[in-house]
């Protein structure tokens, strides 16, 4: 099972953003989401950003993910 977790944008390379997750960083296509900037939080499925998150939502999702991680 694949579970998308919040990632923070740490930089840009054209239509892609370098994002940092809990345990990794990678590039995701951000062409579907308007006006992103460094420091924004997002959800990506595969390598495509699909939703922008506010900091509070990102923190809540990360907390829940950490609580569930022993189960998975």
C-alpha positions as CSV (number, residue, x, y, z in Angstrom):
1,X,0.0,0.0,0.0
2,X,1.2,3.5,-0.8
3,X,0.5,6.3,1.6
4,X,1.1,9.9,0.5
5,X,2.6,12.0,3.3
6,X,3.2,15.8,3.3
7,X,6.4,17.1,1.8
8,X,7.9,20.5,2.0
9,X,9.3,22.3,-1.0
10,X,13.0,23.0,-0.6
11,X,13.7,24.3,-4.2
12,X,12.7,24.3,-7.9
13,X,14.0,23.0,-11.2
14,X,11.7,24.3,-13.9
15,X,8.3,22.6,-13.6
16,X,9.6,20.4,-10.8
17,X,10.0,21.0,-7.2
18,X,12.6,19.4,-4.9
19,X,10.6,18.2,-1.9
20,X,11.7,16.9,1.5
21,X,9.7,14.2,3.2
22,X,10.2,12.5,6.5
23,X,13.0,10.2,5.3
24,X,13.8,11.3,1.8
25,X,13.8,14.0,-0.9
26,X,13.0,13.8,-4.6
27,X,11.6,15.8,-7.5
28,X,7.9,16.1,-8.2
29,X,6.1,17.7,-11.1
30,X,4.2,20.8,-9.9
31,X,2.7,21.9,-13.2
32,X,-0.9,21.2,-11.9
33,X,-0.6,23.4,-8.9
34,X,-0.4,27.2,-9.2
35,X,1.9,29.7,-7.5
36,X,3.9,27.4,-5.3
37,X,6.9,28.7,-3.4
38,X,9.8,27.4,-1.4
39,X,8.5,26.4,2.1
40,X,5.1,25.4,0.9
41,X,3.7,21.9,1.8
42,X,2.1,19.5,-0.6
43,X,0.9,16.0,-1.2
44,X,2.2,14.1,-4.2
45,X,1.1,10.8,-5.7
46,X,3.9,9.2,-7.6
47,X,5.9,12.1,-8.9
48,X,3.0,14.5,-9.4
49,X,2.0,17.1,-6.8
50,X,-1.8,16.9,-6.4
51,X,-2.7,19.1,-3.4
52,X,-1.3,22.1,-1.5
53,X,-1.5,21.9,2.3
54,X,-1.3,24.5,5.0
55,X,1.3,24.0,7.7
56,X,-1.3,22.9,10.4
57,X,-2.8,20.2,8.1
58,X,0.7,19.0,7.2
59,X,1.7,18.8,10.9
60,X,-1.5,16.9,11.7
61,X,-1.0,14.4,8.9
62,X,2.7,13.9,9.8
63,X,1.8,13.3,13.4
64,X,-0.8,10.7,12.4
65,X,1.6,9.0,10.0
66,X,4.2,8.7,12.8
67,X,1.6,7.2,15.1
68,X,0.6,4.6,12.5
69,X,4.0,3.8,11.2
70,X,4.6,0.8,13.7
71,X,1.5,-0.8,12.3
72,X,2.8,-0.7,8.7
